[in-house]
Amino acid sequence: MINIPEKKRFDVLVVGAGPAGARAALRAAELGAKVGLIDRVRMGGTCTNTGCVPTRVLAVTARLLRDIRSAKLYGIEVSDPKLVWSRMVDRVHEVVEEVHENKQTAARICASGGELFFEGSARFMGPNLLQLADSKRELHADKIILCVGGRARRPTFNGAQFGIVPEELFSLKQMPKSIAIIGSGYTGVQMCSVMNAFGSQVTLLDVASAIVPSADELVSAVLRERFEALGVVVVTEIEATERIEVMQNGMRRLHFRHAGTVHEIEVEAVLLCLGWPAALTDIGIEAVGLETERGFLKINRFMQTNREHIFAAGDVHGRDMLVQGAHFEAMVAAENAVLGAHLEHQPELLPSGGFTDPDHAGVGLTERQARGQKLDFMSASADYARLDRAIIDGRKHGFVKLIADRPTGMLLGAHAIGENALELIQGLAISMSAGVTLRILASARLSYPTYSAIVGELARRMLAEQQRALISD
């Protein structure tokens, strides 16, 4: 007699237990749905296990090294610090486990009546049917929310297999004394900053004309200037990565084309930071006819795919690609899955940035975007070098820029690079969400001496400019 695996039924099945999947499962359960949550290994997804959390641990390590090295400026005699790679990697794993323990996400989902399935990948066997890879059990659901996230892009150029992607950095037995980083998006520049602080000779390469090409132009320029001052070799507008060769001594020889000429560099490691496509391989989306665009799932304003009972949230649709965005998308997808498609996802202001040294961050429109939309706007920036707190701390590199609608003074964007820039931008994101104007910002009483005080100074300067313009008109 053939033993047929049990087929379990759910109101909502969530595939992927990262930030989007966990939030979707919790919200659906709160609304009274019978929920199942599927993942290959464990909760947390890329963010907690191999992405945001480990990256921040590396950034903390880099900052500690920086601060120890600068302690003599404040009369503290210390020996030159030495990074012990294996201990640093151990600390990464310790923090990841502590974050998991702190979140208690799995316990919360189970306490709300949900079921967890860590049985490998899941694959569509029909519009409402998923099969688990390990047990071959089949799970039926009225609604399905895909939160499978993405994975590091592995290129196909010759010898690409001899490079590593960011999550594989922690598997190295020792710190590479030299490294080439291909790709200067948020991940690439963070890794560049960290490895430079660790003492590695870094070469940063990108096909774009500027590093962090999605950031404000001035942020990008200042970050490049700072990198080069710290000894990083930055090469933009490369035409192609030709190949990677492994030398007899274990070194990697990287060939890339720039300005019509093939160049070669030898490094101990090549780090590939070349994008983040959706993790759609082997889940059987073809079986249910899900439409994709540029390798991501197509969704509507209700977070639905072209199959109305299948929703998507997080990196899988390729829109915001940020944890803070994934949380809100997951809430919308879960409510619509349980209560019917009634709630529209309104793209909110999403602050973004990276733990480089110095930090960089932004929210809202860049000047390039404001010009593209033909807006009547004004912008101004204030240098950290004029800020008392930055002088006190010895962190004078950086600036804050505000972009505002000229007629109304409403904030359209804010961008910063400098110490605590990521934290500073959070307050400006709240201000923009609340519709705060330059007049309100200019009248705010901000503590002294703080980095945030620069915002009030800048707002007062821009308000005076706006008032002069109104008088002249």
C-alpha positions in Angstrom: 0.0 0.0 0.0 1.4 3.4 -1.0 1.7 5.9 1.8 0.3 9.2 0.6 1.8 12.2 2.5 -0.7 14.2 4.5 -2.2 17.3 2.9 -2.7 20.1 5.3 -5.0 23.1 4.7 -4.5 26.7 5.6 -6.2 30.0 5.1 -2.9 31.7 4.3 0.5 30.2 3.5 3.5 32.4 3.7 6.7 31.3 1.8 9.8 32.8 3.2 10.5 33.7 6.9 12.6 36.9 6.5 11.4 40.4 7.6 8.5 40.4 5.1 7.4 36.8 5.7 7.5 36.9 9.4 5.5 40.2 9.5 3.0 38.8 7.0 2.5 35.6 9.0 2.0 37.5 12.3 -0.4 40.0 10.8 -2.5 37.3 9.1 -2.7 35.3 12.3 -3.7 38.4 14.3 -6.6 38.7 11.9 -7.8 35.2 12.7 -6.4 33.3 9.7 -5.0 29.8 10.0 -1.4 30.4 8.9 1.5 28.3 7.8 5.0 29.8 7.4 7.6 28.0 5.2 11.3 28.5 5.0 14.3 26.5 3.9 16.3 26.7 7.1 15.2 29.2 9.8 13.6 32.5 10.6 15.3 35.9 9.8 16.0 35.5 6.1 19.0 37.2 4.6 18.7 40.3 6.8 19.3 38.6 10.2 21.4 35.7 9.2 23.8 36.9 6.5 22.9 40.5 5.6 22.0 43.5 7.7 22.9 42.2 11.2 26.3 40.7 10.3 27.1 43.8 8.2 26.4 46.0 11.2 28.7 43.9 13.4 31.5 44.4 10.9 30.8 48.1 10.9 31.0 48.2 14.7 34.3 46.4 14.6 35.6 48.9 12.0 34.5 51.9 14.1 36.1 50.4 17.2 39.4 50.1 15.3 39.0 53.7 14.1 38.3 55.1 17.5 41.2 53.2 19.2 43.6 54.5 16.5 42.4 58.1 17.1 42.5 57.9 20.9 45.9 59.5 21.1 44.2 62.8 19.9 42.5 62.9 23.3 45.5 62.0 25.4 45.0 58.3 25.6 48.1 56.1 24.9 47.2 52.8 23.3 49.0 50.3 21.2 48.0 49.8 17.6 45.0 47.5 17.6 45.1 44.1 15.9 42.1 42.5 14.3 41.7 38.7 15.1 39.6 37.6 12.1 38.4 34.3 13.7 37.2 36.1 16.8 35.4 38.8 14.8 33.6 36.0 12.8 32.6 34.4 16.1 31.2 37.6 17.3 29.1 37.9 14.1 27.6 34.5 14.8 27.0 35.4 18.5 25.1 38.5 17.6 23.0 36.8 15.0 21.9 34.2 17.6 21.2 36.9 20.2 19.1 38.8 17.7 17.1 35.6 17.0 16.6 35.0 20.7 15.6 38.6 21.2 13.0 38.6 18.4 11.3 35.4 19.4 9.5 35.5 16.1 9.0 31.8 15.8 7.5 31.5 19.3 5.2 34.5 18.6 3.9 32.9 15.4 3.3 29.6 17.1 1.6 31.3 20.1 -0.8 33.0 17.6 -1.8 29.6 16.2 0.5 29.5 13.2 2.6 26.5 12.1 6.2 26.6 10.9 7.7 24.4 8.2 11.5 24.4 7.9 11.6 21.5 5.4 13.6 22.9 2.6 12.1 24.9 -0.3 8.5 24.8 -1.4 7.3 24.3 -4.9 3.9 25.0 -6.5 2.1 21.9 -7.5 -1.0 23.8 -8.4 -2.6 27.3 -7.9 -3.3 26.6 -4.2 -0.9 23.7 -3.5 2.7 23.8 -2.4 4.9 20.8 -1.8 7.7 20.8 0.7 11.1 19.6 -0.6 12.2 17.5 2.3 9.1 15.7 3.5 7.2 15.8 0.2 4.2 16.9 2.3 1.6 19.0 0.4 0.1 22.2 1.9 -3.1 23.7 0.6 -4.0 27.3 1.0 -6.8 29.7 0.0 -4.2 32.5 -0.2 -0.5 32.5 -0.6 2.0 35.2 0.2 5.4 34.9 -1.5 8.2 36.5 0.6 11.1 34.5 -0.8 13.4 37.5 -1.0 16.5 37.5 -3.2 20.0 36.2 -3.4 23.4 37.7 -4.4 23.8 37.7 -8.2 26.5 35.4 -9.4 27.9 36.6 -12.8 28.8 34.4 -15.7 32.1 35.9 -16.8 35.0 33.5 -17.1 36.3 32.5 -13.7 33.5 34.1 -11.8 33.4 31.0 -9.6 36.7 32.1 -8.0 35.0 35.2 -6.6 32.9 35.3 -3.4 29.6 37.0 -2.6 29.2 38.9 0.6 27.8 36.1 2.7 30.8 34.0 1.9 33.2 36.5 3.4 32.6 34.9 6.8 33.8 31.5 5.5 37.3 32.8 4.8 39.9 31.4 7.2 41.7 34.7 7.4 41.3 38.3 6.5 42.4 39.0 2.9 45.2 41.5 2.9 44.0 42.7 -0.5 40.6 42.6 -2.1 38.8 43.8 -5.2 35.2 44.7 -4.8 33.1 44.7 -8.0 30.0 46.8 -7.5 29.7 50.0 -5.5 26.0 49.9 -4.5 25.1 50.0 -0.8 26.6 46.6 -0.1 29.8 47.2 -2.1 30.6 50.5 -0.4 29.9 49.1 3.1 32.2 46.2 2.5 34.8 48.6 1.0 34.7 50.8 4.1 34.9 47.8 6.5 37.8 46.0 4.7 39.7 49.3 4.5 39.4 49.8 8.2 40.5 46.2 8.8 43.7 47.0 7.0 43.1 45.4 3.6 44.2 47.1 0.4 40.9 47.7 -1.4 40.1 48.3 -5.0 36.5 49.3 -5.7 35.2 48.8 -9.3 31.9 49.8 -10.9 30.5 50.2 -14.4 28.6 53.3 -13.2 30.1 56.8 -13.4 29.8 57.3 -9.7 29.9 55.1 -6.6 26.5 54.5 -4.9 24.8 55.7 -8.1 21.4 55.9 -6.5 22.5 58.3 -3.8 22.5 62.1 -4.0 25.3 63.2 -6.3 27.1 65.1 -3.6 27.0 62.2 -1.2 28.5 60.0 -3.8 31.3 62.5 -4.6 32.2 63.0 -1.0 32.2 59.3 -0.2 34.5 58.7 -3.1 36.8 61.5 -2.0 36.9 60.0 1.5 37.6 56.5 0.3 40.5 57.7 -1.9 41.9 59.7 1.0 42.0 56.5 3.1 43.9 54.7 0.4 41.1 52.9 -1.5 41.6 52.7 -5.3 38.3 53.6 -6.9 37.7 52.8 -10.6 34.4 53.8 -12.1 33.1 53.5 -15.7 34.7 50.1 -16.2 33.5 48.6 -19.5 33.6 44.9 -18.5 34.9 42.3 -16.1 36.9 40.0 -18.3 37.9 37.1 -16.1 39.3 35.9 -12.8 42.3 33.6 -12.7 43.7 31.7 -9.8 47.5 31.9 -9.5 49.8 29.2 -8.2 50.2 31.1 -4.9 46.5 31.3 -4.4 46.1 34.9 -5.4 43.3 36.0 -7.8 44.3 37.9 -10.9 41.4 40.1 -12.0 41.1 41.3 -15.6 38.8 44.2 -16.3 38.4 46.6 -19.3 38.6 50.3 -18.6 38.9 53.2 -21.1 39.4 50.6 -23.9 42.3 48.8 -22.2 42.4 45.6 -20.3 43.9 46.1 -16.8 45.1 43.4 -14.4 45.3 43.4 -10.6 46.3 40.6 -8.2 44.4 40.4 -4.9 43.8 37.7 -2.3 40.0 37.9 -2.8 37.4 39.2 -5.3 34.1 40.2 -3.7 31.1 40.3 -6.1 28.5 42.8 -5.1 26.6 42.8 -8.4 22.9 43.0 -7.5 20.1 41.1 -5.8 17.7 39.2 -8.1 14.6 37.6 -6.7 15.0 34.0 -5.4 12.5 32.5 -7.8 14.5 29.5 -8.9 12.8 26.1 -8.3 9.6 27.3 -6.7 7.5 26.5 -9.7 6.0 29.8 -10.6 5.7 28.6 -14.1 3.2 26.0 -13.0 0.8 28.7 -11.9 1.7 31.3 -14.6 3.1 34.0 -12.4 4.3 37.0 -14.4 7.7 38.4 -14.0 9.5 41.6 -15.1 13.3 41.9 -15.1 13.5 38.8 -13.0 11.1 40.0 -10.3 7.4 39.2 -9.7 5.0 41.7 -11.1 2.5 43.1 -8.5 -0.3 45.6 -8.4 -1.1 48.3 -5.8 -2.7 45.6 -3.5 0.5 43.5 -3.5 -1.2 40.9 -5.7 0.5 39.1 -8.5 -1.4 38.3 -11.7 -3.0 35.4 -9.8 -5.3 37.3 -7.4 -5.0 34.8 -4.6 -1.2 35.0 -4.7 0.5 38.1 -3.1 4.1 39.1 -2.8 6.1 41.3 -0.4 9.7 42.2 0.1 12.7 41.9 -2.3 10.9 39.3 -4.5 9.1 42.1 -6.5 12.2 44.3 -6.8 10.8 47.7 -5.8 12.1 49.1 -2.5 14.5 46.2 -1.5 14.7 47.5 2.0 13.7 45.9 5.3 11.7 49.0 6.4 9.7 48.8 3.2 9.2 45.0 3.4 7.5 45.4 6.8 4.8 47.7 5.5 4.3 45.7 2.3 3.9 42.5 4.3 1.2 44.2 6.4 -0.7 45.2 3.3 -0.4 41.8 1.7 -1.5 40.0 4.8 -4.6 42.2 5.4 -5.6 41.9 1.7 -5.1 38.1 1.8 -7.3 37.7 4.8 -9.9 40.5 4.4 -10.0 40.9 0.6 -8.1 43.2 -1.6 -9.1 46.6 -0.2 -5.9 48.1 1.2 -3.5 49.9 -1.3 0.2 50.0 -0.7 1.3 53.6 -0.6 5.0 53.8 -1.1 6.1 55.7 2.0 9.3 57.7 2.5 12.0 55.2 3.0 15.2 56.3 4.5 18.2 54.4 3.2 21.9 54.5 3.5 24.9 52.5 4.7 27.3 51.9 7.5 30.4 53.3 5.7 32.8 55.5 7.4 31.5 58.1 7.5 27.8 57.0 7.3 25.8 58.0 4.4 22.0 58.3 4.2 19.1 59.8 2.4 15.3 60.1 2.2 13.0 61.5 -0.4 14.0 63.1 -3.7 17.6 63.7 -4.7 18.4 66.9 -6.7 18.6 64.8 -9.8 15.1 63.5 -9.3 13.7 66.9 -8.4 15.1 68.3 -11.7 13.8 65.4 -13.6 10.3 66.1 -12.3 10.7 69.8 -13.2 9.9 70.9 -9.7 10.4 74.4 -8.4 12.8 73.5 -5.6 15.6 74.9 -3.6 18.5 73.1 -1.9 21.3 73.9 0.4 23.9 72.0 2.4 25.8 72.6 5.6 29.3 71.1 6.2 30.0 69.1 9.3 33.2 71.1 9.6 31.1 74.1 10.8 29.4 72.0 13.5 30.7 72.2 17.1 29.9 68.6 17.9 31.8 67.4 14.8 34.8 69.4 15.9 34.6 68.1 19.5 34.4 64.5 18.2 37.1 65.0 15.6 34.6 63.9 12.9 34.5 66.9 10.5 34.0 65.0 7.3 30.5 65.3 5.8 27.5 67.5 5.2 23.7 67.6 5.4 21.6 68.7 2.4 17.9 69.7 2.5 15.7 69.9 -0.6 12.5 71.8 -0.3 9.6 73.0 -2.5 10.4 76.7 -3.1 6.8 78.1 -2.9 5.7 76.2 0.2 8.9 75.3 2.1 7.8 71.6 2.3 10.7 69.2 2.5 11.2 67.0 -0.6 14.4 65.3 0.4 17.2 65.1 2.9 20.7 63.6 2.4 23.7 63.4 4.6 27.2 61.9 4.9 29.0 62.1 8.1 29.1 60.7 11.7 25.7 59.5 12.8 24.2 60.4 9.4 21.9 57.4 9.4 20.5 58.3 12.7 20.2 62.0 11.8 18.2 61.1 8.7 15.6 59.2 10.7 14.4 62.4 12.3 14.1 64.1 8.9 12.2 61.2 7.5 9.7 61.6 10.4 9.5 65.3 9.7 8.8 64.7 6.0 6.1 62.2 6.8 4.4 64.7 9.0 4.6 67.5 6.4 7.0 69.6 8.3 8.1 72.8 6.5 11.4 74.8 6.7 9.6 77.3 9.0 8.8 74.6 11.5 12.3 73.1 11.3 13.9 76.5 11.7 12.0 77.1 14.9 12.7 73.7 16.5 14.9 73.9 19.6 17.6 71.2 19.2 20.1 70.2 21.9 23.6 71.5 21.9 26.2 70.1 21.0 24.6 67.5 18.8 24.9 66.4 15.2 21.1 67.1 14.7 21.7 70.8 15.5 23.0 71.2 11.9 19.4 70.7 10.7 18.1 73.7 12.5 21.0 75.9 11.2 20.4 74.7 7.6 16.6 75.2 7.8 17.0 78.8 9.1 19.4 79.6 6.3 17.1 78.1 3.6 14.0 79.9 5.2 15.8 83.2 4.9 16.6 82.5 1.3 13.0 81.6 0.6 11.8 84.8 2.3 14.2 87.0 0.3 12.9 85.4 -2.9 9.3 86.1 -2.0 10.2 89.7 -1.2 12.0 90.2 -4.5 9.0 88.7 -6.4 
